[in-house]
């Protein structure tokens, strides 16, 4: 009787223990699945590496950012994501050393390669992974694709720069145009003198052309500060050549060069 009672108690205890163990395993599985779903559905790439920099896990956001599926990339060194110039500079080892020394690396901005070979700008936060005894067994990285953000910042900086150039151009144009008005007024007075009438006609034409050229340059500076569409117009190339040749009309023996128009 005692043996039978003992066997029954052991059996009953064993059944309760097995049931409790099963419930704990189910709870652990639910918790594990819960956290795996969080990692997989996270809006940012979450990547786990071992101590040698080999990729151990790769969530769906990482697939979207880099273009590699989990089956393609897990087991590969993360060096395949680093541009050649950063590899040559030793960036991967610097990141691993920083994480080992400090336990983390926060908001590190750098460039990475996608599967199609294109380059993206990313922000990385990396921290160590440790076992129950506190030994480092790898690292985890949270990666954000900030390419669009950086492009927007660059456009804003360019807009600010162009605004400053536009203000400077407007100020410069005002001063230069005032000076040109004074020069043109002086020339109109000189043109009434006999000495001016004795000059070859091309000289007076060239003076007018050069003043007009300065005026066009001022307009170009303003256009650079306030970009507009390109305006094309027909030009008589013969008149352009005539003006250039008039300026360079020196005796061949003086310059050692002869200009021939064809």
Protein Blocks (a to p, Z undefined) as FASTA:
>chain_A
ZZmmmmmmmmmmmmmmmmmmmmmmmmmmmmmmmmmmmmmmpcbdcddddfkopafbdcfk
lmmmnopafklmgopafklmpcfklmmnommmmmmmmmmmnopaehiacddddfkopacd
ddddddddddfkopafbdcdddddfklmmmmmmmmmmmmmmmmmmmmmmmmmmmmmmmmm
mmmmmmmmmmmpmklmmpcfklmmmmmmmmmmmmmmmmmmmmmmmccddddddddfklmm
mmmmmmmmccfklnopacddZZ
